[in-house]
C-alpha cells in the first residue's frame, strides 16, 4: 500500500486522499466535465439556475466538487429519460 492510500480504521476500506478527488474552482470542474476551462460559465449555470443542479459545494465564494460525486451524478442522469 502506498503512502497516498490510507485504510480507514473502522472498516479497513481503502481511502484515497481527498485532494485527489477534489475539484476547486469552476475552471477545474469545467475541464473535468467538458474538457475545457472555457466552459466555466456553464458550471455557474448548472450549480445555480439549472432545473437539475450539479452537485457542488462552496468554500467561501469558490465553487468546488468531488470527481466521484460528479461521476455518480452523471451516471444517474444517464438513467433518467
mmCIF file of the N, C-alpha and C atoms, coordinates in Angstrom:
data_MODEL
# 
_entry.id   MODEL 
# 
loop_
_atom_site.group_PDB 
_atom_site.id 
_atom_site.type_symbol 
_atom_site.label_atom_id 
_atom_site.label_alt_id 
_atom_site.label_comp_id 
_atom_site.label_asym_id 
_atom_site.label_entity_id 
_atom_site.label_seq_id 
_atom_site.pdbx_PDB_ins_code 
_atom_site.Cartn_x 
_atom_site.Cartn_y 
_atom_site.Cartn_z 
_atom_site.occupancy 
_atom_site.B_iso_or_equiv 
_atom_site.pdbx_formal_charge 
_atom_site.auth_seq_id 
_atom_site.auth_comp_id 
_atom_site.auth_asym_id 
_atom_site.auth_atom_id 
_atom_site.pdbx_PDB_model_num 
ATOM 1   N N  . UNK A 1 1  ? 0.848   -1.178 0.000   1.00 0.00 ? 1  UNK A N  1 
ATOM 2   C CA . UNK A 1 1  ? 0.000   0.000  0.000   1.00 0.00 ? 1  UNK A CA 1 
ATOM 3   C C  . UNK A 1 1  ? 0.892   1.238  0.000   1.00 0.00 ? 1  UNK A C  1 
ATOM 4   N N  . UNK A 1 2  ? 0.540   2.215  -0.809  1.00 0.00 ? 2  UNK A N  1 
ATOM 5   C CA . UNK A 1 2  ? 1.331   3.433  -0.893  1.00 0.00 ? 2  UNK A CA 1 
ATOM 6   C C  . UNK A 1 2  ? 0.962   4.389  0.232   1.00 0.00 ? 2  UNK A C  1 
ATOM 7   N N  . UNK A 1 3  ? 1.803   5.401  0.410   1.00 0.00 ? 3  UNK A N  1 
ATOM 8   C CA . UNK A 1 3  ? 1.510   6.415  1.422   1.00 0.00 ? 3  UNK A CA 1 
ATOM 9   C C  . UNK A 1 3  ? 0.259   7.197  1.079   1.00 0.00 ? 3  UNK A C  1 
ATOM 10  N N  . UNK A 1 4  ? -0.009  7.362  -0.235  1.00 0.00 ? 4  UNK A N  1 
ATOM 11  C CA . UNK A 1 4  ? -1.157  8.147  -0.664  1.00 0.00 ? 4  UNK A CA 1 
ATOM 12  C C  . UNK A 1 4  ? -2.476  7.469  -0.293  1.00 0.00 ? 4  UNK A C  1 
ATOM 13  N N  . UNK A 1 5  ? -2.494  6.149  -0.283  1.00 0.00 ? 5  UNK A N  1 
ATOM 14  C CA . UNK A 1 5  ? -3.720  5.434  0.066   1.00 0.00 ? 5  UNK A CA 1 
ATOM 15  C C  . UNK A 1 5  ? -3.706  5.114  1.562   1.00 0.00 ? 5  UNK A C  1 
ATOM 16  N N  . UNK A 1 6  ? -4.818  5.299  2.185   1.00 0.00 ? 6  UNK A N  1 
ATOM 17  C CA . UNK A 1 6  ? -4.928  5.044  3.617   1.00 0.00 ? 6  UNK A CA 1 
ATOM 18  C C  . UNK A 1 6  ? -6.077  4.068  3.862   1.00 0.00 ? 6  UNK A C  1 
ATOM 19  N N  . UNK A 1 7  ? -5.992  3.368  4.946   1.00 0.00 ? 7  UNK A N  1 
ATOM 20  C CA . UNK A 1 7  ? -7.051  2.448  5.343   1.00 0.00 ? 7  UNK A CA 1 
ATOM 21  C C  . UNK A 1 7  ? -7.803  3.071  6.507   1.00 0.00 ? 7  UNK A C  1 
ATOM 22  N N  . UNK A 1 8  ? -9.132  3.110  6.385   1.00 0.00 ? 8  UNK A N  1 
ATOM 23  C CA . UNK A 1 8  ? -9.934  3.631  7.476   1.00 0.00 ? 8  UNK A CA 1 
ATOM 24  C C  . UNK A 1 8  ? -9.951  2.600  8.593   1.00 0.00 ? 8  UNK A C  1 
ATOM 25  N N  . UNK A 1 9  ? -9.724  3.024  9.825   1.00 0.00 ? 9  UNK A N  1 
ATOM 26  C CA . UNK A 1 9  ? -9.590  2.074  10.928  1.00 0.00 ? 9  UNK A CA 1 
ATOM 27  C C  . UNK A 1 9  ? -10.822 1.213  11.175  1.00 0.00 ? 9  UNK A C  1 
ATOM 28  N N  . UNK A 1 10 ? -12.012 1.774  11.120  1.00 0.00 ? 10 UNK A N  1 
ATOM 29  C CA . UNK A 1 10 ? -13.214 1.021  11.477  1.00 0.00 ? 10 UNK A CA 1 
ATOM 30  C C  . UNK A 1 10 ? -13.602 -0.005 10.416  1.00 0.00 ? 10 UNK A C  1 
ATOM 31  N N  . UNK A 1 11 ? -13.399 0.323  9.156   1.00 0.00 ? 11 UNK A N  1 
ATOM 32  C CA . UNK A 1 11 ? -13.880 -0.546 8.086   1.00 0.00 ? 11 UNK A CA 1 
ATOM 33  C C  . UNK A 1 11 ? -12.778 -1.318 7.389   1.00 0.00 ? 11 UNK A C  1 
ATOM 34  N N  . UNK A 1 12 ? -11.560 -0.787 7.419   1.00 0.00 ? 12 UNK A N  1 
ATOM 35  C CA . UNK A 1 12 ? -10.472 -1.429 6.702   1.00 0.00 ? 12 UNK A CA 1 
ATOM 36  C C  . UNK A 1 12 ? -10.509 -1.163 5.212   1.00 0.00 ? 12 UNK A C  1 
ATOM 37  N N  . UNK A 1 13 ? -11.420 -0.283 4.749   1.00 0.00 ? 13 UNK A N  1 
ATOM 38  C CA . UNK A 1 13 ? -11.534 0.038  3.332   1.00 0.00 ? 13 UNK A CA 1 
ATOM 39  C C  . UNK A 1 13 ? -10.422 0.990  2.909   1.00 0.00 ? 13 UNK A C  1 
ATOM 40  N N  . UNK A 1 14 ? -10.003 0.861  1.657   1.00 0.00 ? 14 UNK A N  1 
ATOM 41  C CA . UNK A 1 14 ? -9.003  1.740  1.091   1.00 0.00 ? 14 UNK A CA 1 
ATOM 42  C C  . UNK A 1 14 ? -9.630  3.108  0.858   1.00 0.00 ? 14 UNK A C  1 
ATOM 43  N N  . UNK A 1 15 ? -8.961  4.149  1.292   1.00 0.00 ? 15 UNK A N  1 
ATOM 44  C CA . UNK A 1 15 ? -9.489  5.506  1.189   1.00 0.00 ? 15 UNK A CA 1 
ATOM 45  C C  . UNK A 1 15 ? -8.435  6.389  0.518   1.00 0.00 ? 15 UNK A C  1 
ATOM 46  N N  . UNK A 1 16 ? -8.765  6.935  -0.642  1.00 0.00 ? 16 UNK A N  1 
ATOM 47  C CA . UNK A 1 16 ? -7.841  7.829  -1.336  1.00 0.00 ? 16 UNK A CA 1 
ATOM 48  C C  . UNK A 1 16 ? -7.881  9.210  -0.695  1.00 0.00 ? 16 UNK A C  1 
ATOM 49  N N  . UNK A 1 17 ? -6.789  9.948  -0.747  1.00 0.00 ? 17 UNK A N  1 
ATOM 50  C CA . UNK A 1 17 ? -6.777  11.299 -0.176  1.00 0.00 ? 17 UNK A CA 1 
ATOM 51  C C  . UNK A 1 17 ? -7.820  12.187 -0.855  1.00 0.00 ? 17 UNK A C  1 
ATOM 52  N N  . UNK A 1 18 ? -8.429  13.043 -0.080  1.00 0.00 ? 18 UNK A N  1 
ATOM 53  C CA . UNK A 1 18 ? -9.454  13.942 -0.606  1.00 0.00 ? 18 UNK A CA 1 
ATOM 54  C C  . UNK A 1 18 ? -8.909  14.830 -1.718  1.00 0.00 ? 18 UNK A C  1 
ATOM 55  N N  . UNK A 1 19 ? -7.667  15.225 -1.625  1.00 0.00 ? 19 UNK A N  1 
ATOM 56  C CA . UNK A 1 19 ? -7.080  16.113 -2.629  1.00 0.00 ? 19 UNK A CA 1 
ATOM 57  C C  . UNK A 1 19 ? -7.134  15.504 -4.030  1.00 0.00 ? 19 UNK A C  1 
ATOM 58  N N  . UNK A 1 20 ? -7.051  14.184 -4.141  1.00 0.00 ? 20 UNK A N  1 
ATOM 59  C CA . UNK A 1 20 ? -7.117  13.533 -5.444  1.00 0.00 ? 20 UNK A CA 1 
ATOM 60  C C  . UNK A 1 20 ? -8.523  13.569 -6.027  1.00 0.00 ? 20 UNK A C  1 
ATOM 61  N N  . UNK A 1 21 ? -9.532  13.759 -5.190  1.00 0.00 ? 21 UNK A N  1 
ATOM 62  C CA . UNK A 1 21 ? -10.928 13.719 -5.614  1.00 0.00 ? 21 UNK A CA 1 
ATOM 63  C C  . UNK A 1 21 ? -11.551 15.111 -5.717  1.00 0.00 ? 21 UNK A C  1 
ATOM 64  N N  . UNK A 1 22 ? -10.859 16.131 -5.248  1.00 0.00 ? 22 UNK A N  1 
ATOM 65  C CA . UNK A 1 22 ? -11.426 17.475 -5.156  1.00 0.00 ? 22 UNK A CA 1 
ATOM 66  C C  . UNK A 1 22 ? -11.121 18.312 -6.393  1.00 0.00 ? 22 UNK A C  1 
ATOM 67  N N  . UNK A 1 23 ? -12.157 18.969 -6.904  1.00 0.00 ? 23 UNK A N  1 
ATOM 68  C CA . UNK A 1 23 ? -12.008 19.952 -7.974  1.00 0.00 ? 23 UNK A CA 1 
ATOM 69  C C  . UNK A 1 23 ? -12.335 21.305 -7.365  1.00 0.00 ? 23 UNK A C  1 
ATOM 70  N N  . UNK A 1 24 ? -11.405 22.241 -7.444  1.00 0.00 ? 24 UNK A N  1 
ATOM 71  C CA . UNK A 1 24 ? -11.577 23.547 -6.814  1.00 0.00 ? 24 UNK A CA 1 
ATOM 72  C C  . UNK A 1 24 ? -11.635 24.616 -7.890  1.00 0.00 ? 24 UNK A C  1 
ATOM 73  N N  . UNK A 1 25 ? -12.786 25.270 -8.007  1.00 0.00 ? 25 UNK A N  1 
ATOM 74  C CA . UNK A 1 25 ? -12.978 26.337 -8.971  1.00 0.00 ? 25 UNK A CA 1 
ATOM 75  C C  . UNK A 1 25 ? -13.736 25.871 -10.204 1.00 0.00 ? 25 UNK A C  1 
ATOM 76  N N  . UNK A 1 26 ? -14.455 26.806 -10.808 1.00 0.00 ? 26 UNK A N  1 
ATOM 77  C CA . UNK A 1 26 ? -15.260 26.497 -11.986 1.00 0.00 ? 26 UNK A CA 1 
ATOM 78  C C  . UNK A 1 26 ? -14.393 26.047 -13.160 1.00 0.00 ? 26 UNK A C  1 
ATOM 79  N N  . UNK A 1 27 ? -13.194 26.601 -13.282 1.00 0.00 ? 27 UNK A N  1 
ATOM 80  C CA . UNK A 1 27 ? -12.304 26.188 -14.371 1.00 0.00 ? 27 UNK A CA 1 
ATOM 81  C C  . UNK A 1 27 ? -11.937 24.710 -14.255 1.00 0.00 ? 27 UNK A C  1 
ATOM 82  N N  . UNK A 1 28 ? -11.597 24.258 -13.057 1.00 0.00 ? 28 UNK A N  1 
ATOM 83  C CA . UNK A 1 28 ? -11.216 22.856 -12.854 1.00 0.00 ? 28 UNK A CA 1 
ATOM 84  C C  . UNK A 1 28 ? -12.396 21.925 -13.091 1.00 0.00 ? 28 UNK A C  1 
ATOM 85  N N  . UNK A 1 29 ? -13.580 22.328 -12.642 1.00 0.00 ? 29 UNK A N  1 
ATOM 86  C CA . UNK A 1 29 ? -14.774 21.500 -12.855 1.00 0.00 ? 29 UNK A CA 1 
ATOM 87  C C  . UNK A 1 29 ? -15.115 21.436 -14.334 1.00 0.00 ? 29 UNK A C  1 
ATOM 88  N N  . UNK A 1 30 ? -15.039 22.577 -15.032 1.00 0.00 ? 30 UNK A N  1 
ATOM 89  C CA . UNK A 1 30 ? -15.319 22.609 -16.471 1.00 0.00 ? 30 UNK A CA 1 
ATOM 90  C C  . UNK A 1 30 ? -14.327 21.748 -17.245 1.00 0.00 ? 30 UNK A C  1 
ATOM 91  N N  . UNK A 1 31 ? -13.075 21.785 -16.852 1.00 0.00 ? 31 UNK A N  1 
ATOM 92  C CA . UNK A 1 31 ? -12.045 20.957 -17.502 1.00 0.00 ? 31 UNK A CA 1 
ATOM 93  C C  . UNK A 1 31 ? -12.375 19.475 -17.325 1.00 0.00 ? 31 UNK A C  1 
ATOM 94  N N  . UNK A 1 32 ? -12.814 19.092 -16.133 1.00 0.00 ? 32 UNK A N  1 
ATOM 95  C CA . UNK A 1 32 ? -13.140 17.687 -15.846 1.00 0.00 ? 32 UNK A CA 1 
ATOM 96  C C  . UNK A 1 32 ? -14.393 17.239 -16.596 1.00 0.00 ? 32 UNK A C  1 
ATOM 97  N N  . UNK A 1 33 ? -15.447 18.071 -16.583 1.00 0.00 ? 33 UNK A N  1 
ATOM 98  C CA . UNK A 1 33 ? -16.727 17.674 -17.171 1.00 0.00 ? 33 UNK A CA 1 
ATOM 99  C C  . UNK A 1 33 ? -16.766 17.878 -18.683 1.00 0.00 ? 33 UNK A C  1 
ATOM 100 N N  . UNK A 1 34 ? -16.303 19.029 -19.164 1.00 0.00 ? 34 UNK A N  1 
ATOM 101 C CA . UNK A 1 34 ? -16.436 19.379 -20.567 1.00 0.00 ? 34 UNK A CA 1 
ATOM 102 C C  . UNK A 1 34 ? -15.134 19.286 -21.359 1.00 0.00 ? 34 UNK A C  1 
ATOM 103 N N  . UNK A 1 35 ? -14.017 19.123 -20.681 1.00 0.00 ? 35 UNK A N  1 
ATOM 104 C CA . UNK A 1 35 ? -12.737 19.001 -21.367 1.00 0.00 ? 35 UNK A CA 1 
ATOM 105 C C  . UNK A 1 35 ? -12.051 20.312 -21.660 1.00 0.00 ? 35 UNK A C  1 
ATOM 106 N N  . UNK A 1 36 ? -12.646 21.411 -21.223 1.00 0.00 ? 36 UNK A N  1 
ATOM 107 C CA . UNK A 1 36 ? -12.040 22.717 -21.471 1.00 0.00 ? 36 UNK A CA 1 
ATOM 108 C C  . UNK A 1 36 ? -12.508 23.715 -20.416 1.00 0.00 ? 36 UNK A C  1 
ATOM 109 N N  . UNK A 1 37 ? -11.593 24.524 -19.938 1.00 0.00 ? 37 UNK A N  1 
ATOM 110 C CA . UNK A 1 37 ? -11.922 25.536 -18.934 1.00 0.00 ? 37 UNK A CA 1 
ATOM 111 C C  . UNK A 1 37 ? -12.757 26.669 -19.525 1.00 0.00 ? 37 UNK A C  1 
ATOM 112 N N  . UNK A 1 38 ? -12.830 26.764 -20.841 1.00 0.00 ? 38 UNK A N  1 
ATOM 113 C CA . UNK A 1 38 ? -13.608 27.850 -21.456 1.00 0.00 ? 38 UNK A CA 1 
ATOM 114 C C  . UNK A 1 38 ? -15.118 27.703 -21.207 1.00 0.00 ? 38 UNK A C  1 
ATOM 115 N N  . UNK A 1 39 ? -15.550 26.552 -20.701 1.00 0.00 ? 39 UNK A N  1 
ATOM 116 C CA . UNK A 1 39 ? -16.962 26.308 -20.415 1.00 0.00 ? 39 UNK A CA 1 
ATOM 117 C C  . UNK A 1 39 ? -17.320 26.584 -18.956 1.00 0.00 ? 39 UNK A C  1 
ATOM 118 N N  . UNK A 1 40 ? -16.523 27.395 -18.281 1.00 0.00 ? 40 UNK A N  1 
ATOM 119 C CA . UNK A 1 40 ? -16.741 27.628 -16.859 1.00 0.00 ? 40 UNK A CA 1 
ATOM 120 C C  . UNK A 1 40 ? -18.061 28.317 -16.559 1.00 0.00 ? 40 UNK A C  1 
ATOM 121 N N  . UNK A 1 41 ? -18.588 29.124 -17.466 1.00 0.00 ? 41 UNK A N  1 
ATOM 122 C CA . UNK A 1 41 ? -19.893 29.775 -17.246 1.00 0.00 ? 41 UNK A CA 1 
ATOM 123 C C  . UNK A 1 41 ? -21.003 28.737 -17.132 1.00 0.00 ? 41 UNK A C  1 
ATOM 124 N N  . UNK A 1 42 ? -20.864 27.626 -17.842 1.00 0.00 ? 42 UNK A N  1 
ATOM 125 C CA . UNK A 1 42 ? -21.844 26.550 -17.743 1.00 0.00 ? 42 UNK A CA 1 
ATOM 126 C C  . UNK A 1 42 ? -21.867 25.975 -16.329 1.00 0.00 ? 42 UNK A C  1 
ATOM 127 N N  . UNK A 1 43 ? -20.715 25.916 -15.711 1.00 0.00 ? 43 UNK A N  1 
ATOM 128 C CA . UNK A 1 43 ? -20.633 25.394 -14.344 1.00 0.00 ? 43 UNK A CA 1 
ATOM 129 C C  . UNK A 1 43 ? -21.425 26.287 -13.403 1.00 0.00 ? 43 UNK A C  1 
ATOM 130 N N  . UNK A 1 44 ? -21.291 27.586 -13.523 1.00 0.00 ? 44 UNK A N  1 
ATOM 131 C CA . UNK A 1 44 ? -22.062 28.501 -12.689 1.00 0.00 ? 44 UNK A CA 1 
ATOM 132 C C  . UNK A 1 44 ? -23.559 28.320 -12.932 1.00 0.00 ? 44 UNK A C  1 
ATOM 133 N N  . UNK A 1 45 ? -23.952 28.112 -14.186 1.00 0.00 ? 45 UNK A N  1 
ATOM 134 C CA . UNK A 1 45 ? -25.362 27.885 -14.503 1.00 0.00 ? 45 UNK A CA 1 
ATOM 135 C C  . UNK A 1 45 ? -25.847 26.571 -13.882 1.00 0.00 ? 45 UNK A C  1 
ATOM 136 N N  . UNK A 1 46 ? -25.101 25.491 -14.083 1.00 0.00 ? 46 UNK A N  1 
ATOM 137 C CA . UNK A 1 46 ? -25.523 24.178 -13.587 1.00 0.00 ? 46 UNK A CA 1 
ATOM 138 C C  . UNK A 1 46 ? -25.506 24.075 -12.068 1.00 0.00 ? 46 UNK A C  1 
ATOM 139 N N  . UNK A 1 47 ? -24.781 24.951 -11.393 1.00 0.00 ? 47 UNK A N  1 
ATOM 140 C CA . UNK A 1 47 ? -24.761 24.919 -9.929  1.00 0.00 ? 47 UNK A CA 1 
ATOM 141 C C  . UNK A 1 47 ? -25.743 25.902 -9.303  1.00 0.00 ? 47 UNK A C  1 
ATOM 142 N N  . UNK A 1 48 ? -26.402 26.740 -10.116 1.00 0.00 ? 48 UNK A N  1 
ATOM 143 C CA . UNK A 1 48 ? -27.304 27.710 -9.501  1.00 0.00 ? 48 UNK A CA 1 
ATOM 144 C C  . UNK A 1 48 ? -28.676 27.806 -10.161 1.00 0.00 ? 48 UNK A C  1 
ATOM 145 N N  . UNK A 1 49 ? -28.752 27.898 -11.484 1.00 0.00 ? 49 UNK A N  1 
ATOM 146 C CA . UNK A 1 49 ? -30.020 28.199 -12.148 1.00 0.00 ? 49 UNK A CA 1 
ATOM 147 C C  . UNK A 1 49 ? -30.657 27.033 -12.890 1.00 0.00 ? 49 UNK A C  1 
ATOM 148 N N  . UNK A 1 50 ? -29.944 25.960 -13.107 1.00 0.00 ? 50 UNK A N  1 
ATOM 149 C CA . UNK A 1 50 ? -30.462 24.849 -13.907 1.00 0.00 ? 50 UNK A CA 1 
ATOM 150 C C  . UNK A 1 50 ? -31.596 24.126 -13.176 1.00 0.00 ? 50 UNK A C  1 
ATOM 151 N N  . UNK A 1 51 ? -32.486 23.517 -13.955 1.00 0.00 ? 51 UNK A N  1 
ATOM 152 C CA . UNK A 1 51 ? -33.601 22.755 -13.387 1.00 0.00 ? 51 UNK A CA 1 
ATOM 153 C C  . UNK A 1 51 ? -33.073 21.590 -12.549 1.00 0.00 ? 51 UNK A C  1 
ATOM 154 N N  . UNK A 1 52 ? -32.108 20.859 -13.078 1.00 0.00 ? 52 UNK A N  1 
ATOM 155 C CA . UNK A 1 52 ? -31.446 19.782 -12.339 1.00 0.00 ? 52 UNK A CA 1 
ATOM 156 C C  . UNK A 1 52 ? -30.037 20.282 -12.033 1.00 0.00 ? 52 UNK A C  1 
ATOM 157 N N  . UNK A 1 53 ? -29.771 20.531 -10.772 1.00 0.00 ? 53 UNK A N  1 
ATOM 158 C CA . UNK A 1 53 ? -28.499 21.145 -10.384 1.00 0.00 ? 53 UNK A CA 1 
ATOM 159 C C  . UNK A 1 53 ? -27.385 20.133 -10.218 1.00 0.00 ? 53 UNK A C  1 
ATOM 160 N N  . UNK A 1 54 ? -26.211 20.557 -10.619 1.00 0.00 ? 54 UNK A N  1 
ATOM 161 C CA . UNK A 1 54 ? -24.994 19.760 -10.466 1.00 0.00 ? 54 UNK A CA 1 
ATOM 162 C C  . UNK A 1 54 ? -24.598 19.745 -8.991  1.00 0.00 ? 54 UNK A C  1 
ATOM 163 N N  . UNK A 1 55 ? -24.211 18.586 -8.468  1.00 0.00 ? 55 UNK A N  1 
ATOM 164 C CA . UNK A 1 55 ? -23.781 18.543 -7.065  1.00 0.00 ? 55 UNK A CA 1 
ATOM 165 C C  . UNK A 1 55 ? -22.487 19.335 -6.876  1.00 0.00 ? 55 UNK A C  1 
ATOM 166 N N  . UNK A 1 56 ? -22.473 20.166 -5.870  1.00 0.00 ? 56 UNK A N  1 
ATOM 167 C CA . UNK A 1 56 ? -21.318 21.014 -5.615  1.00 0.00 ? 56 UNK A CA 1 
ATOM 168 C C  . UNK A 1 56 ? -21.374 21.508 -4.177  1.00 0.00 ? 56 UNK A C  1 
ATOM 169 N N  . UNK A 1 57 ? -20.344 22.178 -3.769  1.00 0.00 ? 57 UNK A N  1 
ATOM 170 C CA . UNK A 1 57 ? -20.324 22.888 -2.506  1.00 0.00 ? 57 UNK A CA 1 
ATOM 171 C C  . UNK A 1 57 ? -19.410 24.085 -2.693  1.00 0.00 ? 57 UNK A C  1 
ATOM 172 N N  . UNK A 1 58 ? -19.450 24.981 -1.758  1.00 0.00 ? 58 UNK A N  1 
ATOM 173 C CA . UNK A 1 58 ? -18.628 26.179 -1.852  1.00 0.00 ? 58 UNK A CA 1 
ATOM 174 C C  . UNK A 1 58 ? -17.688 26.277 -0.666  1.00 0.00 ? 58 UNK A C  1 
ATOM 175 N N  . UNK A 1 59 ? -16.496 26.704 -0.959  1.00 0.00 ? 59 UNK A N  1 
ATOM 176 C CA . UNK A 1 59 ? -15.545 27.079 0.077   1.00 0.00 ? 59 UNK A CA 1 
ATOM 177 C C  . UNK A 1 59 ? -15.372 28.578 -0.106  1.00 0.00 ? 59 UNK A C  1 
ATOM 178 N N  . UNK A 1 60 ? -16.052 29.331 0.735   1.00 0.00 ? 60 UNK A N  1 
ATOM 179 C CA . UNK A 1 60 ? -16.115 30.777 0.537   1.00 0.00 ? 60 UNK A CA 1 
ATOM 180 C C  . UNK A 1 60 ? -16.934 31.045 -0.720  1.00 0.00 ? 60 UNK A C  1 
ATOM 181 N N  . UNK A 1 61 ? -16.348 31.759 -1.665  1.00 0.00 ? 61 UNK A N  1 
ATOM 182 C CA . UNK A 1 61 ? -17.018 32.032 -2.934  1.00 0.00 ? 61 UNK A CA 1 
ATOM 183 C C  . UNK A 1 61 ? -16.592 31.085 -4.047  1.00 0.00 ? 61 UNK A C  1 
ATOM 184 N N  . UNK A 1 62 ? -15.760 30.123 -3.730  1.00 0.00 ? 62 UNK A N  1 
ATOM 185 C CA . UNK A 1 62 ? -15.212 29.218 -4.741  1.00 0.00 ? 62 UNK A CA 1 
ATOM 186 C C  . UNK A 1 62 ? -16.094 27.975 -4.862  1.00 0.00 ? 62 UNK A C  1 
ATOM 187 N N  . UNK A 1 63 ? -16.536 27.693 -6.087  1.00 0.00 ? 63 UNK A N  1 
ATOM 188 C CA . UNK A 1 63 ? -17.333 26.501 -6.363  1.00 0.00 ? 63 UNK A CA 1 
ATOM 189 C C  . UNK A 1 63 ? -16.399 25.296 -6.371  1.00 0.00 ? 63 UNK A C  1 
ATOM 190 N N  . UNK A 1 64 ? -16.778 24.246 -5.653  1.00 0.00 ? 64 UNK A N  1 
ATOM 191 C CA . UNK A 1 64 ? -15.973 23.031 -5.574  1.00 0.00 ? 64 UNK A CA 1 
ATOM 192 C C  . UNK A 1 64 ? -16.863 21.822 -5.800  1.00 0.00 ? 64 UNK A C  1 
ATOM 193 N N  . UNK A 1 65 ? -16.262 20.722 -6.208  1.00 0.00 ? 65 UNK A N  1 
ATOM 194 C CA . UNK A 1 65 ? -16.994 19.473 -6.391  1.00 0.00 ? 65 UNK A CA 1 
ATOM 195 C C  . UNK A 1 65 ? -16.029 18.316 -6.258  1.00 0.00 ? 65 UNK A C  1 
ATOM 196 N N  . UNK A 1 66 ? -16.574 17.142 -5.979  1.00 0.00 ? 66 UNK A N  1 
ATOM 197 C CA . UNK A 1 66 ? -15.770 15.932 -5.918  1.00 0.00 ? 66 UNK A CA 1 
ATOM 198 C C  . UNK A 1 66 ? -15.929 15.182 -7.230  1.00 0.00 ? 66 UNK A C  1 
ATOM 199 N N  . UNK A 1 67 ? -14.837 14.705 -7.783  1.00 0.00 ? 67 UNK A N  1 
ATOM 200 C CA . UNK A 1 67 ? -14.881 13.944 -9.037  1.00 0.00 ? 67 UNK A CA 1 
ATOM 201 C C  . UNK A 1 67 ? -15.812 12.748 -8.909  1.00 0.00 ? 67 UNK A C  1 
ATOM 202 N N  . UNK A 1 68 ? -15.693 12.016 -7.822  1.00 0.00 ? 68 UNK A N  1 
ATOM 203 C CA . UNK A 1 68 ? -16.501 10.813 -7.631  1.00 0.00 ? 68 UNK A CA 1 
ATOM 204 C C  . UNK A 1 68 ? -17.995 11.148 -7.571  1.00 0.00 ? 68 UNK A C  1 
ATOM 205 N N  . UNK A 1 69 ? -18.351 12.257 -6.942  1.00 0.00 ? 69 UNK A N  1 
ATOM 206 C CA . UNK A 1 69 ? -19.752 12.667 -6.854  1.00 0.00 ? 69 UNK A CA 1 
ATOM 207 C C  . UNK A 1 69 ? -20.279 13.079 -8.223  1.00 0.00 ? 69 UNK A C  1 
ATOM 208 N N  . UNK A 1 70 ? -19.472 13.808 -8.993  1.00 0.00 ? 70 UNK A N  1 
ATOM 209 C CA . UNK A 1 70 ? -19.889 14.209 -10.334 1.00 0.00 ? 70 UNK A CA 1 
ATOM 210 C C  . UNK A 1 70 ? -20.080 13.002 -11.244 1.00 0.00 ? 70 UNK A C  1 
ATOM 211 N N  . UNK A 1 71 ? -19.177 12.038 -11.172 1.00 0.00 ? 71 UNK A N  1 
ATOM 212 C CA . UNK A 1 71 ? -19.308 10.834 -11.992 1.00 0.00 ? 71 UNK A CA 1 
ATOM 213 C C  . UNK A 1 71 ? -20.570 10.052 -11.629 1.00 0.00 ? 71 UNK A C  1 
ATOM 214 N N  . UNK A 1 72 ? -20.880 9.946  -10.338 1.00 0.00 ? 72 UNK A N  1 
ATOM 215 C CA . UNK A 1 72 ? -22.099 9.257  -9.904  1.00 0.00 ? 72 UNK A CA 1 
ATOM 216 C C  . UNK A 1 72 ? -23.344 10.019 -10.366 1.00 0.00 ? 72 UNK A C  1 
ATOM 217 N N  . UNK A 1 73 ? -23.309 11.348 -10.310 1.00 0.00 ? 73 UNK A N  1 
ATOM 218 C CA . UNK A 1 73 ? -24.430 12.177 -10.745 1.00 0.00 ? 73 UNK A CA 1 
ATOM 219 C C  . UNK A 1 73 ? -24.661 12.031 -12.245 1.00 0.00 ? 73 UNK A C  1 
ATOM 220 N N  . UNK A 1 74 ? -23.586 12.037 -13.020 1.00 0.00 ? 74 UNK A N  1 
ATOM 221 C CA . UNK A 1 74 ? -23.702 11.864 -14.471 1.00 0.00 ? 74 UNK A CA 1 
ATOM 222 C C  . UNK A 1 74 ? -24.276 10.488 -14.789 1.00 0.00 ? 74 UNK A C  1 
ATOM 223 N N  . UNK A 1 75 ? -23.817 9.464  -14.103 1.00 0.00 ? 75 UNK A N  1 
ATOM 224 C CA . UNK A 1 75 ? -24.316 8.107  -14.310 1.00 0.00 ? 75 UNK A CA 1 
ATOM 225 C C  . UNK A 1 75 ? -25.817 8.052  -13.999 1.00 0.00 ? 75 UNK A C  1 
ATOM 226 N N  . UNK A 1 76 ? -26.230 8.717  -12.932 1.00 0.00 ? 76 UNK A N  1 
ATOM 227 C CA . UNK A 1 76 ? -27.644 8.764  -12.569 1.00 0.00 ? 76 UNK A CA 1 
ATOM 228 C C  . UNK A 1 76 ? -28.457 9.483  -13.651 1.00 0.00 ? 76 UNK A C  1 
ATOM 229 N N  . UNK A 1 77 ? -27.922 10.579 -14.191 1.00 0.00 ? 77 UNK A N  1 
ATOM 230 C CA . UNK A 1 77 ? -28.616 11.323 -15.227 1.00 0.00 ? 77 UNK A CA 1 
ATOM 231 C C  . UNK A 1 77 ? -28.792 10.494 -16.501 1.00 0.00 ? 77 UNK A C  1 
ATOM 232 N N  . UNK A 1 78 ? -27.852 9.627  -16.789 1.00 0.00 ? 78 UNK A N  1 
ATOM 233 C CA . UNK A 1 78 ? -27.960 8.766  -17.963 1.00 0.00 ? 78 UNK A CA 1 
ATOM 234 C C  . UNK A 1 78 ? -29.123 7.811  -17.837 1.00 0.00 ? 78 UNK A C  1 
ATOM 235 N N  . UNK A 1 79 ? -29.478 7.433  -16.616 1.00 0.00 ? 79 UNK A N  1 
ATOM 236 C CA . UNK A 1 79 ? -30.590 6.506  -16.389 1.00 0.00 ? 79 UNK A CA 1 
ATOM 237 C C  . UNK A 1 79 ? -31.950 7.158  -16.445 1.00 0.00 ? 79 UNK A C  1 
ATOM 238 N N  . UNK A 1 80 ? -31.993 8.477  -16.302 1.00 0.00 ? 80 UNK A N  1 
ATOM 239 C CA . UNK A 1 80 ? -33.273 9.214  -16.323 1.00 0.00 ? 80 UNK A CA 1 
ATOM 240 C C  . UNK A 1 80 ? -33.550 9.645  -17.760 1.00 0.00 ? 80 UNK A C  1 
ATOM 241 N N  . UNK A 1 81 ? -34.680 9.216  -18.262 1.00 0.00 ? 81 UNK A N  1 
ATOM 242 C CA . UNK A 1 81 ? -35.066 9.592  -19.634 1.00 0.00 ? 81 UNK A CA 1 
ATOM 243 C C  . UNK A 1 81 ? -36.550 9.849  -19.676 1.00 0.00 ? 81 UNK A C  1 
# 
